[in-house]
Amino acid sequence: MHIKEGPKERHTLSVTVTNEPGVLARIAGMFTARGYNIESLTVADITEDDSISRITIVTAGTPAVIEQVVAQLDRMVPVHKVTDLTLLGDHVERELALVKVAGTGDHRIEALRLAEVFRANVVDTTISSFVFEVTGASTKIDRFVELMQDIGLVEVARTGIVAMARGKLAI
Amino acid sequence: MSKERSGANILIEALGDLGVELIFGYPGGAVLPIYDALFQQKRIRHILVRHEQAATHAAEGYARATGKPGVVLVTSGPGATNAVTGITDALMDSIPMVVITGQVATHLIGSDAFQEADTVGITRHCTKHNYLVKSPDRLGDIIHEAFHIATTGRPGPVVVDIPKDVQVATAPYKKPGTIQHPSYRPQVKGDTKLIEAAVEMLAAAERPILYTGGGIINSGPAASQILRELARITGAPVTSTLMGLGAYPASGDQWLGMLGMHGTYEANWTMNQADLILCLGARFDDRVTGRLDAFAPHAKKIHVDIDRSSMNKTVRVDLGIVGDVGRVMEDMVKLWKARQHPKPDLTKWWAQIDGWRAKKSLSYPTSTTEIMPQAAVRALWEATHLKNPIITTEVGQHQMWAAQHFDFESPNKWLTSGGLGTMGYGLPAAIGAQLGNPNALVIDIAGEASIQMNIQELATATQYRLPVKIFILNNEYMGMVRQWQELTYSSRYSESYSDALPDFVKLGEAYGWKGIRIETPDQLEAGIAEMIAHDGPVIVDCVVAKLANCFPMIPSGAAHTDMILADDQVSGELDDEAKALV
């Protein structure tokens, strides 16, 4: 006997929640409990009084699973609103990464040149290393990290994706 | 500003304000301040169980039989972990319940203190919501909010974990007004446009069926009444899940019996051949649908449910209406009448259904020497149904036989663990139901294996003078496990024999119960009469045919049309695909 799985889609969800202890565990736990994927998850409070957090989740699954993910999130007590940005249409996704590269001589010059192409900022430097700050779509960051591999990549830290629908309306 | 009082007193005050009459609980170190506060008041009665799991099932039984939320009070650590099974059970069956757990003092949390467990962590996935109360200032509001969440929308269990120092520290308490929760707003009224569409689909259907579930019971007695009206004006056949039995009367002409794995031939074939399924407060559970790709292939499906996540979870539906099923049915009936839809002519459909009914799928082999378990349930029904008894069950064959052969005429009379399938549910649930209905006849139809899972609760019934009855169908097997082993594993009865059974009559007597043993068919009627006549708790050990199977049955992973009936050849081996399904 073999276990079969259907074709998957990638969806970006925006979830607003009451900023209370355990809310992130509740959301993340629901995904593991029901066997859903989390490809990326970011969270930060977005109100002046720290009352509401906005969570951006990138998940993958069959269309039926995505529909369930949204419904399961929506029924949770501290969840205010769930928006499937992928379903909504056009939206922007951005990610920030810190990329540490070590090297001297030509490698160092090449690293700087590539950073310029990618509009990455140098946020720390020693005579033998840089820390670059690069933002953009995840694919752009993937590419930047890939290029740095040959030049002297030391380590990477990424924020995960934040996303927002295009146009003038709020979610 | 009202005067300050301890967290424990705030809790008691809030519970009183919420109309709580009964708490099922067990004391321990981390709830001593609450027990002391309980000792000094008279408004709330505490029922001392013998195990925390039983407290949760008793609360479920009380809730299911009365429509009011069940309340549980247990200590930290093992008190809370023992309650987890019943909390999960309540989540699966949508039972309103509030569980108060003690916790170690806030400064000890996370230090692996004595009897510390991460209760909110452990119960996060088996509650509708849970709270860790960090200050007595918030306690009153949280208790009120917990009841609001447990009882509204799709009901469920809510855990409130209260550290011991919060029980002792003081704060003012004021009864809050109507709760306006910032994010939790269940949708009660269904969308009018969708209801209109549903009514038109129903009026146009040639082969409709009403597939009803526990949501109708949860919606309240009025929902059962409006279901009867909806069935009357549409003339459609009615079936129900295990959890929905009693919403539509079993004596009704349009009643097909329960559907699903152990449902009737007519209920399952009517579902299979229908052109319209109106699902009312049920959730297309795997026990109902059987093999999904063969489930009701010709039917348009309308789903009415208060929980949006129930829609399209397993079965794609054509029309989903989110709302309270009672309210939605009421709107449907009103609209049907306003549009002056005549009662549809379903003569052809009913002729087909009558053909399936003629199979008499609930028939079973008879015996003059042994008591057939089905006959025992039927005899119990014959002897008690005029008293409108409350029936609880454990889990297994006896549960299915009770569902098949005990007819229910009204809601809140049938208490069983459906979703989680918890052995040991029946006795504590009967205790809870009896406390909520002191004058009712409450019977736990049990198996000899299940009853032992919470047998310690015999003492609870004795202590509170509760005249609950236990009727054990004793076949010396974990019968449903044995049946599956017979059907799926060529009768290799691995660990399913109930060895070293106690003498249930003497066991009952040891706890102050009356014990009755019934061994032959001719003793059945008199034994049941003796049980009913006794004004006190009775345990009946009814010795039944050992190898009887529960039919009809749709094997795991099979379609409704692949149903096995009593006279079919059954023993054998199933393939791995089928073995992988529960």
Boltz contact constraints between the chains, C-beta under 6 A:
constraints:
  - contact:
      token1: [A, 1]
      token2: [B, 576]
      max_distance: 6.0
  - contact:
      token1: [A, 1]
      token2: [B, 577]
      max_distance: 6.0
  - contact:
      token1: [A, 18]
      token2: [B, 183]
      max_distance: 6.0
  - contact:
      token1: [A, 26]
      token2: [B, 124]
      max_distance: 6.0
  - contact:
      token1: [A, 29]
      token2: [B, 124]
      max_distance: 6.0
  - contact:
      token1: [A, 33]
      token2: [B, 125]
      max_distance: 6.0
  - contact:
      token1: [A, 67]
      token2: [B, 312]
      max_distance: 6.0
  - contact:
      token1: [A, 71]
      token2: [B, 308]
      max_distance: 6.0
  - contact:
      token1: [A, 71]
      token2: [B, 309]
      max_distance: 6.0
  - contact:
      token1: [A, 72]
      token2: [B, 309]
      max_distance: 6.0
  - contact:
      token1: [A, 75]
      token2: [B, 309]
      max_distance: 6.0
  - contact:
      token1: [A, 77]
      token2: [B, 129]
      max_distance: 6.0
  - contact:
      token1: [A, 77]
      token2: [B, 184]
      max_distance: 6.0
  - contact:
      token1: [A, 78]
      token2: [B, 183]
      max_distance: 6.0
  - contact:
      token1: [A, 79]
      token2: [B, 183]
      max_distance: 6.0
  - contact:
      token1: [A, 80]
      token2: [B, 183]
      max_distance: 6.0
